[in-house]
Amino acid sequence: EILKLCGVNVFDEPYLVRRVIVSVQDSYFRMKEIGPFNITIDNVIDVTSLLVQLELDRVAFLKKISPSGLLYCVECETALADVSCAECHDAMCNGCMVATHS
């Protein structure tokens, strides 16, 4: 359920599962410290940080499997990627990012 809410497909991105598991485990131990009656989503898990880390892990994986170690824009395929889109998870140059996501 958490993986689906974070936009992680277990079959396509198994390398991201560990990051989510660690985050859930950390949340459990924070809940044990705070106590079950004082729990809010804000004091147990940092959702924004988790989503940023997932995106960074995606980019790191793509760089790792790239033969050159570089990421090229998925749109123009000639420029180096500067940005990773949090919505579609594509790596793009600034020009293509603005053209396709504005």
Backbone torsions as a table, in degrees:
resi	resn	phi	psi	omega
1	GLU	NA	-45.9	-179.7
2	ILE	-65.9	-40.2	178.9
3	LEU	-60.5	-42.6	-179.5
4	LYS	-65.3	-41.3	178.7
5	LEU	-64.3	-30.5	178.3
6	CYS	-85.0	-2.9	179.3
7	GLY	77.1	27.8	-179.2
8	VAL	-102.3	122.3	174.6
9	ASN	-94.6	115.3	-174.5
10	VAL	-60.6	-34.6	-177.4
11	PHE	-77.0	-34.2	-179.6
12	ASP	-89.2	-28.4	-174.7
13	GLU	-132.1	58.1	-177.4
14	PRO	-63.9	-22.1	179.9
15	TYR	-68.8	-13.3	179.8
16	LEU	-91.1	-14.0	-175.6
17	VAL	-61.5	-42.1	-178.6
18	ARG	-59.1	-41.8	-179.8
19	ARG	-60.2	-42.0	-179.6
20	VAL	-69.3	-41.4	179.2
21	ILE	-60.3	-46.4	179.6
22	VAL	-61.8	-40.2	179.7
23	SER	-64.6	-40.9	178.8
24	VAL	-67.6	-41.0	177.7
25	GLN	-63.1	-42.9	176.7
26	ASP	-60.3	-40.5	179.1
27	SER	-63.8	-39.3	179.1
28	TYR	-61.9	-45.7	-178.9
29	PHE	-69.6	-33.4	174.4
30	ARG	-64.3	-39.8	178.9
31	MET	-63.5	-38.4	178.6
32	LYS	-64.2	-36.3	178.9
33	GLU	-71.1	-43.8	-175.3
34	ILE	-75.1	-36.6	-176.2
35	GLY	102.7	145.1	-173.7
36	PRO	-66.0	-16.2	-176.4
37	PHE	-92.2	-8.2	-178.0
38	ASN	-113.3	20.3	-174.0
39	ILE	-84.1	131.2	166.1
40	THR	-134.2	162.9	179.5
41	ILE	-62.5	-29.5	-177.7
42	ASP	-71.6	-32.9	-177.0
43	ASN	-99.9	2.9	179.2
44	VAL	-109.3	-41.0	-177.7
45	ILE	-141.3	141.2	175.7
46	ASP	-97.4	93.7	-174.2
47	VAL	-63.0	-42.2	-179.3
48	THR	-61.1	-44.4	178.8
49	SER	-62.9	-40.8	178.4
50	LEU	-61.6	-45.2	-179.1
51	LEU	-65.3	-38.5	177.2
52	VAL	-64.8	-44.2	179.4
53	GLN	-63.2	-37.5	177.0
54	LEU	-62.9	-41.6	179.8
55	GLU	-67.3	-40.5	176.8
56	LEU	-64.0	-37.7	177.1
57	ASP	-65.9	-37.4	177.1
58	ARG	-61.6	-46.8	-179.1
59	VAL	-64.8	-42.6	179.0
60	ALA	-61.4	-39.5	178.2
61	PHE	-65.5	-43.6	179.1
62	LEU	-62.1	-41.2	177.2
63	LYS	-64.7	-36.8	-178.2
64	LYS	-66.1	-37.9	-177.6
65	ILE	-89.9	-8.4	178.1
66	SER	-71.7	131.4	-179.7
67	PRO	-57.0	-36.9	-178.4
68	SER	-91.7	-12.5	-175.8
69	GLY	81.0	4.5	179.4
70	LEU	-111.2	152.7	176.1
71	LEU	-109.4	127.0	177.4
72	TYR	-102.5	153.5	179.5
73	CYS	-59.2	132.7	-179.4
74	VAL	-76.1	-16.3	-179.3
75	GLU	-87.2	-61.2	-175.9
76	CYS	-89.2	-21.0	176.6
77	GLU	60.9	13.4	178.7
78	THR	-118.7	-34.6	-178.5
79	ALA	-88.7	152.6	174.4
80	LEU	-70.6	144.5	179.7
81	ALA	-73.3	133.0	178.0
82	ASP	-107.4	-24.8	-169.7
83	VAL	-133.7	145.3	171.8
84	SER	-115.3	123.4	-176.9
85	CYS	-78.0	127.8	179.6
86	ALA	-73.0	-20.6	-178.9
87	GLU	-83.9	-51.9	-175.2
88	CYS	-103.6	-7.6	177.9
89	HIS	64.8	22.5	177.0
90	ASP	-90.5	147.1	174.6
91	ALA	-95.7	127.5	-175.7
92	MET	-140.1	160.3	171.1
93	CYS	-78.1	165.2	-177.8
94	ASN	-59.6	-42.3	-178.1
95	GLY	-61.8	-45.6	179.8
96	CYS	-70.4	-33.7	178.4
97	MET	-62.0	-46.3	179.0
98	VAL	-65.7	-41.4	-178.1
99	ALA	-66.8	-36.1	-174.8
100	THR	-96.7	-19.0	-174.7
101	HIS	-120.0	21.7	178.1
102	SER	-118.2	NA	NA
